[in-house]
Amino acid sequence: MGRVWHVVDLAGRGSGVRQNPVMGYTIAAMGAGDHDRVLAAGALFDNPPNRDLVSDFLRRPGHHLLLAFDPGGVPIGFVTGVEVAHPDKATELLVYEIAVAESDRRRGVATALLGALTEVARAAATRGVWVVTEPDNDAACATYRSIGARPVPAVTFDWDVAWRPSSGAEGDPHR
């Protein structure tokens, strides 16, 4: 198991386990040797995790993956975060993805995962945490609002890496 912490020790730098005795689940931060645990949580991801990609993610500095387990050790949720640095801004933590098994939703698992990831961000001395979600994702928006997050107006663009600029003319990056 990688970096994990105790509720009473919020430093987040040592090994241990964060347990929620009221809800009966445990949150643990995954480290370089935990790819099998992540693969076992495959049903929680959008697509089945790939062993090489999992290992790469867990080895990268500033990449964080926390798993929530039920009392029997079954994975019930995860959150990933990536530290984002820029030459003229302090490092921030992007919540890349969060998921909770349908049977375990509305039990505080997502909130606890975000709390644990916020502790990781604090320990890494980041200036803040941010996330992007769809405006009609009511569950996600309610979760983020419940922890005090504020919506920020923005527009998100994406493009395919196959796109190449053509001699000054604008092209369609989705072709």
C-alpha positions in Angstrom: 0.0 0.0 0.0 1.3 3.5 -0.8 0.7 6.7 1.1 -2.2 6.5 3.5 -3.0 8.2 6.7 -4.9 8.0 10.0 -7.8 10.2 10.7 -6.0 11.5 13.8 -2.8 12.2 11.9 -3.8 14.5 9.0 -0.2 15.0 7.9 -0.7 12.3 5.2 3.0 11.5 4.9 3.2 8.1 6.6 1.7 4.7 6.1 -1.5 3.6 7.7 -5.2 3.5 7.0 -7.9 6.1 7.2 -11.0 4.4 8.6 -14.5 5.6 9.0 -15.9 3.5 11.8 -19.4 5.1 11.5 -19.8 4.2 7.8 -17.6 1.0 8.0 -15.3 1.7 5.1 -11.6 2.4 4.7 -9.7 4.7 2.4 -6.2 4.0 1.3 -3.8 5.8 -1.1 -2.3 3.5 -3.7 1.4 3.5 -4.4 3.8 1.9 -6.9 3.2 -1.6 -5.7 -0.6 -1.5 -5.6 -1.5 -2.1 -9.2 -3.2 -5.4 -8.4 -5.5 -3.6 -5.9 -6.4 -1.0 -8.6 -7.0 -3.7 -11.2 -9.4 -5.4 -8.6 -11.4 -2.2 -8.5 -11.9 -2.3 -12.3 -15.7 -2.3 -12.2 -15.5 1.3 -10.7 -13.7 2.7 -13.7 -15.2 3.9 -17.0 -13.1 1.2 -18.8 -11.2 -1.8 -17.4 -7.9 -0.5 -16.1 -4.8 -1.5 -18.1 -1.9 -2.9 -15.9 0.8 -0.9 -17.7 -1.2 2.3 -17.5 -2.0 1.7 -13.8 1.6 1.1 -13.0 2.6 4.2 -14.9 0.0 6.3 -13.1 1.1 5.1 -9.7 4.8 5.7 -10.4 4.3 9.3 -11.5 5.1 11.9 -8.9 2.1 14.1 -8.2 -0.4 11.5 -9.4 -2.7 10.2 -6.6 -5.2 7.4 -6.5 -7.2 6.7 -3.4 -9.5 3.6 -3.0 -12.3 3.2 -0.6 -12.9 -0.4 0.6 -15.9 -1.9 2.5 -15.3 -3.9 5.7 -14.7 -7.0 3.6 -12.0 -5.3 1.6 -14.1 -4.9 -1.5 -13.4 -1.7 -3.5 -16.4 0.6 -3.4 -15.0 3.9 -4.7 -12.0 5.8 -5.9 -10.7 9.3 -6.6 -7.7 10.3 -8.7 -5.9 13.6 -8.5 -3.1 15.1 -10.4 -0.9 18.0 -9.2 -0.7 20.7 -11.9 2.3 23.1 -11.9 2.9 26.1 -14.0 5.8 28.5 -14.2 3.8 31.5 -12.8 1.3 29.9 -10.5 1.4 27.8 -7.4 0.8 24.0 -7.8 -2.9 23.0 -7.7 -4.5 19.6 -7.5 -7.0 18.6 -10.3 -9.6 16.0 -9.2 -9.3 13.9 -12.4 -12.1 11.4 -11.7 -14.2 10.1 -8.8 -16.5 7.1 -8.7 -18.5 5.2 -6.1 -20.2 1.8 -6.6 -23.9 2.4 -7.1 -24.8 0.3 -4.1 -22.6 2.5 -1.9 -23.8 5.9 -3.0 -25.4 8.4 -0.7 -23.3 7.0 2.2 -20.6 9.8 2.3 -18.0 7.8 0.4 -17.4 10.4 -2.3 -17.2 13.2 0.4 -14.7 11.1 2.4 -12.7 10.4 -0.7 -12.6 14.1 -1.6 -11.7 14.9 2.0 -8.8 12.4 1.9 -7.6 13.8 -1.4 -7.8 17.4 0.0 -5.5 16.2 2.8 -3.1 14.9 0.2 -3.3 18.3 -1.5 -2.6 20.1 1.8 0.3 17.8 2.5 1.7 18.5 -0.9 1.4 22.3 -0.2 -0.8 22.9 -3.2 -2.7 26.2 -3.3 -6.1 24.6 -4.0 -8.2 21.9 -5.6 -10.3 22.0 -8.7 -12.5 19.8 -10.8 -14.5 19.9 -14.0 -17.9 18.3 -14.3 -20.9 18.6 -16.6 -23.5 21.1 -15.3 -26.3 18.6 -15.5 -24.4 16.0 -13.3 -26.6 16.8 -10.3 -25.0 14.2 -8.0 -21.5 15.5 -8.7 -22.5 19.2 -8.4 -24.3 18.5 -5.1 -21.3 16.6 -3.7 -18.9 19.4 -4.6 -21.2 22.1 -3.2 -21.6 20.1 0.0 -17.9 20.4 0.7 -17.9 24.1 0.1 -16.7 24.1 -3.6 -17.8 27.0 -5.7 -18.8 26.8 -9.3 -16.6 28.9 -11.6 -17.9 29.8 -15.1 -15.7 28.3 -17.8 -15.8 26.7 -21.2 -13.9 23.4 -21.9 -12.4 22.7 -25.3 -10.7 19.5 -26.4 -9.0 18.3 -29.6 -7.4 15.3 -31.1 -3.6 15.1 -31.0 -3.7 14.0 -34.7 -4.6 17.6 -35.6 -1.8 19.6 -37.1 -1.9 23.4 -37.8 -1.9 24.0 -41.5 0.1 27.1 -42.7 -1.9 29.6 -40.7 -5.3 28.3 -41.6 -7.6 27.1 -38.9 -8.6 23.5 -39.2 -11.0 21.2 -37.5 -9.1 19.3 -34.8 -11.9 16.7 -34.5 -11.5 15.5 -38.1 
